[in-house]
Amino acid sequence: MRRAHTLIELTITLALVSLMAAIATPSLVGTTERWRLRAAAADIVNALVLTRELALARGTTATFVVDHPRGEVRVTSGGDTIARRAIVALHGVTLTASTDSVRFGPDGLATGVSNTTLLIVRGARIDSVVVSRLGRIRWAGN
């Protein structure tokens, strides 16, 4: 009756487990980066949709603000801050925007002369969120 494993069996088992971990780790890191990037982009899209819906519901203007020094986005209306999300701190991303705010009118249209593009970067991955002057929000992810 055998009660224990030999040193050779344990060494081979440990080597196989180490090999499998070495193969799986890069894939898990890439997947985690992709999830965090998508979560950041989803937070931004949700804040933009909230801003537009708020303008439509209240019949007034509402503004989506990108605060670069704080790394956050805010939804404001009538001088009140309705929502705030610390995108950079929560998701470990870099956030850049072609303009620092998007204002939606009571008709749901974005005011301004051009589209607004927000870039969300984490590692080698980049997602973009574009807001057209018509108020359409488009998310292009990798």
N, C-alpha and C positions, 0 to 999 in steps of 0.2 A: 504494500500500500504506500503510495507516494503522497507526501504531505506538502511539499514546497516546490517552487520552480527553481531551475538551475540559473546560475549567473548568466549563462549564454542566452537562455530564453528571455530573461529580463532585459538584457542589453539589446537584443533584437527588437523586442516590443518597444522599448524606449526610443530606439532609432527610428522605427516606423512612425511612431506618434510624433516625433520631432519633425520628420520629413513632411508629414501631412500638415502640421501646423505651419511650416515654412511655405508650403504651397498655398495654403488658404489665407494667410495673413494679408498679402497685398490686395487680394480681392475684397476682403472685408474692409480694409482702409478705403479703397475706392468707393465701395458701396456706401460707407458712412459719410464720406465727403459729398456724394451725390444726394443722399437723403437730407443732409444739413443745408445744402444749396437749394434744394427744392422746397424745404420748409421755409427758408428765408423768402424765396420768391412767392410762395403761397401767402405768407404774411403780408407782403407788399401788395399783391393783387387783392387780397381781402380788404386791406385798408383803402385802396383805390375804389373798390366797389362800394364800400361803406360811405366814402365821401360822395360819390355820385348819387347813391340812393338817398343820402341825407339831404342833398340839395334838392332832389326831386320831391321828397316827402315834405320838406319844410317850405318849399317854394322860394328859396333864397340861395345865396352862394355858399359853397362849402369848399374848403381848401385842404389839399393833401400837401404836407410840408416835409421835406427831407432835411433833417438837421444833421449836417455832416460832423460838426464837432462832437456831438453826443452820440452819433451813430444810430439815430432813431428816426422813425417816421411818425408824424402826428396827423390827426384829422381834426380840423377846427371849423367852427361855424359861429358867426356872430360873436366873435371874441372868446368863445368857450372852446376848450380842448375836449373833444368828444372821446378820442382814443389815442393811445400812445403805445408804440412797440419799439423796444430796443433791439433792432435787427442785428447789429454788429456784435453786441455782447451775447445775445441769445444763441446765435448760429455761427459765430466765428467767421464771418464773411467780410469782404470789403464792398462798400456800396458807393457807386458814383451815379450822378444824374446829370442830364444835359441842362436841366433847370432845377432850381431848389424848391419849386412848388407847382402844383397843378390846381387850378381853380375851376370848379364846375358851377355852371349857372343853374337857375331854377328849371331850365329846360333839359338839363342833363348833358349839355355840350360843354366841352373844355374850352376855356378862353385862352387866347394867345395866338401867335402867328405860325407856330409849327408844332410838330409832334414832340412829345417828351419821352426820352429813353432813359431807363434806369438799368445799370449793369450791376449784377451781383456776382462776385468772384470769390471762389474758395479753391485754393491750390491752383491746379491747371484747368479747372472747370469754370465756365461762365454761362450764366443765364441772363436773359434780358426781358424787360417788361416795357412795352411801348404803349403810350396813351395817345390816341389820335385827337385831333381837334373836334371830331364828332363825339368824343367821349368813349370810344371803343378801347378796351383794354386787351392787349395781346401779350401772351407769355410765350417766349421761345426758349425752351430748355434743351439741355444736352443730355 
